[in-house]
Every structure is written in C-alpha cells, then in structure tokens.
Amino acid sequence: MNRRGNRYPGWVRSLSDRFNQDFHFALIVSFGLLAIVAVSGFAVFRFLTGAWAGAAINSGIVLAVALVVIYTIRTGNTARAGLVFAIINVVACIASSVVFGRTGILWGFVGLWINFLLTHRRIALGLNLILIAVLALENQLFESVVEVLTYVITAGLVTVFGFIFAERLDSQQRKLEILASRDPLTQAGNRRSMKQDLAEAVENFQQGGHPCALMLLDLDHFKAINDEYGHEAGDRVLQDFARTIRQHIRAGDGLYRFGGEEFVLLFPGAGPQVAEEFASQLHRITSGVLEGPAGPLHFSAGVAVLRAGETWEQWLGRADKAMYKAKKSGRNRLEIISNPREAADPAGVQS
C-alpha cells in the first residue's frame, strides 16, 4: 500500500501545488471549468430543443474555453491564457446577446467583472468598453433610449468597480509577495527567497554556464551584544548591518538573512577572480566600520564559487565551512573557496 503522501499521481500533486502557489493560474482554471460546466448545460438543452444556432454557439464557447484551460495547465503561461480567455469572454457575450436577445445581456455583466480577474486591468478595461459599446449600439436589445442609457450606466459602474477592485487586489498581492520574501527586521530577503534565488542561480549555471558566487557572513561576538545590551540593541545592530551591506553591493546582488546574525550574499555573474575581488573589498570597507553598542562591528565570512554538478545546498555548505574556518582562525576574516581543491584548505584573507 502506498503511503498517504504518494497515493495520488505526480501530475495531480503538481497541479495541486500550482493551484496553491499561483493565484492567477487557479483563477483561470477554476473559471474555465465552471464556464465549461455551465455553458455545456445550455448547449445540451438547446440541442434537445432544436435550437441549433444557439447550441452551436454554446458548443463553440465550451471548446474555446476548454482549449484555454488545457493550454494554461500544459504551459503555465497565465498572462497569454488570461488575455485569450478575456477575448473569448467578450466575443461570447456579444454573440449570445445578438442570437439570444436581452437574456444575453445578463451574461455580459458577468463577463465585465470576470475580465478584471483574467487579464491586466487596463486590457480588461479596453475589452469592457468594446463590449459595452457593441451592445449599446445593437438596436434589437433595447426598446428605448432610456434602456440604452440605463445599460451603459450600470455596465459602466460594474466596470469601474471591477477596475478599482483589480487595482487593490494587485496592490495587496504585491505587498503579500514582499512580506513572503522579506525578513521583517532587516528587510533583507528571507530563507524562502534565498532558496529560490540560489536554485535559480544553479539552474542558470548548469544550463547556460553563467558563473555565480555566494558569501556567508556572520557577525562576530553578536551573542555578547544581546546578553549585555539586550535584544533591542541586537536588533538595531542587525538592521544597521544589513543597511550598510546594501549600500556597498551592486544592484543585481542579493542579500538574505540566513538566521540569527548570519547573512548570505549572492553575486550573480561572479567567477573566482571577480568573487574574490568583490568579497575582499566588501570585507575591507564594511567590517569594523559600523559602530555597535560595544564598539566596532566586525564579521567573518566564507565565499564559495558555484561549480558544475553542485546543488545549492552543497554550494551553501561549502561557504558555511569556509565561514567557520574564518571564525576558528581568529574572526574578522574572509575565507575564499574558488575551486574544488581549495575546499579542504581555503585561503584566508584578513582585514
């Protein structure tokens, strides 16, 4: 008997993970499946009642939406899938209104709202304006100018509210993404974002040969600061230290809080020589410059250049070993591992 975690096929678990991790993916697939079920019911009803034109339109909508859902699941390209879905939505609403008359307008209101969840709000706004204009100019749908104005105003309100909702949703999602990837104390990246970026760096190196190096930093005697001056003083030290490091690294470099007083620096594009230059310069101009409650703040660090066939865990482990060697060698030191031979006896650099 399979264990509980393995009783589902791999593709089912993968799909479930994407539902949980990608909000836009979940929306497109969910709306698509709901639309397929709902519209299929109308298609069957119209086939049974002999309304062949309506049944053909409903069947076409079901087929188009099904293709979008399949494309989304197979490729994960939610931006393109959402745009196509929104266009299908508008075309379907127009076709339904023209063929089925006033009842089609009701589907139009649903479409006006859903578009803002399927694609970018500016694109959705443009598609909604096209839908409103086409339906307002369709003479057979309305019996008077008052009805036309009523439809335009109500549809316009739905569109405005949908635009505001989508804007606020995007803003909140961006904030949540920042919170999910940042250490709240130092505003450096957290371990989650570090793992993602290290894994991406390994993939880029394995596939394209793009070099990369990382540096593991540890504040010397940080525990004594917490014990003697309190955790608030320790927190201020960590904040000041992270801010100082950010001021002296490149825009494309990554800074992450690994835990406690340990930080990880990622140097994309840095081979052995460049990594040694960056790390040595950074240690020289930052270690001992910042004043803490007990005097100048120094740090020890280990540097490892990514090598072929290595996982990000192994890569980080080599940097960790180098950092601890720096600690044991007297602190306020930098140990650099640039190739496999140096893993056993890294060269030390002292400020």
Summary of the structure (lengths in Angstrom):
residues: 351
radius of gyration: 29.2
end to end distance: 59.9
largest distance: 89.0
contacts: 1086
relative contact order: 0.07
helix: 68%
strand: 12%
